[in-house]
């Protein structure tokens, strides 16, 4: 019996499960990066990955937790802006701000943001994905209280083992409008007589 044992094992050891979920969550975040058209591994559609249904259901709480932590970090960054300075580093104005009481207030206000960034980095294990969460994804969901992702089951099973596939994506109008491009097929040549 599996009393009080939550989560799916996914046929892996615990460390392998954590690595798998980190990689899936990072892959979902990295689809939001600014990729060039010809880049190898560029995402077809931003904010969407295709995986098995069980993996999608397991990675969803991790993704949503990272976004929630990043949203809380953004709030503290906004609060710290009123104590900050626009002076160049190591200039006379910056040195005077650095020795003032406003720097202490700024440091206290910005420390939850630093802790949030470190926590998301710990959960994802990827610096680029962490940066994307804080710069692009979390600001998009500032007014949303939760439910940042959705899971859509795909009709066709996976080739090879017929595993049920699903698509996990970020909610939002700009994501739903994006579609992958159909492959271009050249016209058939006429047969020689």
N, C-alpha and C positions, 0 to 999 in steps of 0.2 A: 504494500500500500504506500501511497505517496502523501500521507497526511502532512500538511504544512510545508510541502516542498514545492515552491512556486517556480515558474519558468520552464522553458524547454531546454533539454540537454543538447539537442541538435547533433547527437552522435559525436560529441567532442569532449575533451577534458575541460575542466573549468578555465584553465589559462587560455586554451584554444578558443573557448566560447567568448571570453572577454576580448581577445584579439580580433575575432571575427566581427563582433558588434562594434568595436572601435573602428575597424576598417570600413564597415558598411556606413556608419554614421559620418565618418570623414568623407567617404565617397559622395554621400548625399550633399554635404556642405560644399565640397569642391566643385560640384556641377554649377554652382553659382559664380565661379571665378570668371574673369574676363579671358576667355580663350580665343585664340586666333582661328580662323576657318580651317587652315591646313594643318593645325597642330595635331600631333599624334595623341590620341586619348582624349580629344576634346569632347565635351558632352554634346549629345544630339539635342537635348532639351534641358534647359536650366531648371534645377530644382526637382529632378526626377531620376530615380534609378529603378531597375527591374531586378527582382530577386525572387526567392521562393516565399510562399505565404507565411510559413512559420518564422523565417528570418525577419521578414518585414514586421511581423507582430512583436518580435522580440526587440528590434532596434528602435521602434517607435518611442517607447518611454525614455530611452537614452537621448534621442534627438530633442524631444520636447523638454527634457530636464536641462540640456545645454542651452537652449534658447531662453528658458525662464531665468537661468542664472545670468545670462548675458543681458537680459532686459533689466535686471536689478543692478547690474554693473553700469549700464547706461544712465540710470537715474542718478547714481552717485557721481558720474562724470559731469552731468549737467549741473549738479549742485556745486561741484568744485570749480566750474568755469567762472563763477562770480568772484572767487578769490585768486584766480590765476593772473598771469601777466602776459603781455604780447611782446615784451622786450626780447631781443636776441640773447642767447645763452652767453654768459661771461661778459656781458656789457655792463656798464655802470648801473643802469636802471635795474637790470636783472639781479646784480649783486646786492643792491639795496633792498629789492623785494625778497631776496633769499634770506636776509637777516631780519626781516620784519615779522610781525605777528601774523600777517596775511599768509605767509608761506606755511606757518604751522596750521592755520585753518585749512589751507588748500591740501596739505598733506593728510590731515584727518578726513577731509571730504573725499579724497581720491583713493584712499586705502581700500575701501570696499570694492572699488572697480578693479584694482590690482588683484585682490583676492579672488574676485569672480573670474578674471581672465586666467589666473593660475588654476582654478578649479576646472574650468572648461578645457584647458590644455591637459589637465590630468585625466579627464574623462575621454577626450578624443585622441590624445597622443600625437597631434599634428598641428604645428604652429600655423601653417597656412590656413587650415580649416578653422582654427580658432580665430584668426584675424577676419576671415570671411563672416563668421558668426557675429562678431561684434560690429563690423562695418556695414554689412549688407542685410543679413537676415533678421537680427534682433530689432533694428530700427523699423523694419517693415511691420513687425508684429507688436509694436508698443501698445496699441489700443486694444489688442486682442487678449482676453484673459486666459486662453489656453487652446488646445486643439489646433496646433500649427501644421500638422501633417494629416494626410489621408491615405488609406490603403485601398487600392482598387484591384480586384481579382481579374486576372487575364483569362481569356477563354481557352487559349492554347496551352497545353502543358509543356514542360521542358523536354527537349529532345534528349533521348538517352535513357532517362529513368521515369519519364512522365510525371515528374513532380509538379505540384500546382504552383503556378507562378503568380506573382503580384507586383504591382507597381506602387511604390511609396513616393509621395510627392508633397511639396509644400502647398498649402492652400493659398488662394489668392487669384485675382482675375488675370494678372499678367502671366501666371504660370499655366492656367487652364487654356489660355489662348495660344500658347506655344505648341507647335506640332513638329514632329521630326519630318525631314524631307524624304520623299519617296525616291528610291534609286532611279537614276536616269538610264534608260535602255536605248541603245542605238537601233536605228531601223535596220531590218534584215536586208541583206544584199539580194538582188534578184539572182535566181539560179541560172547558171550558164547552160546553154543548149548544146 
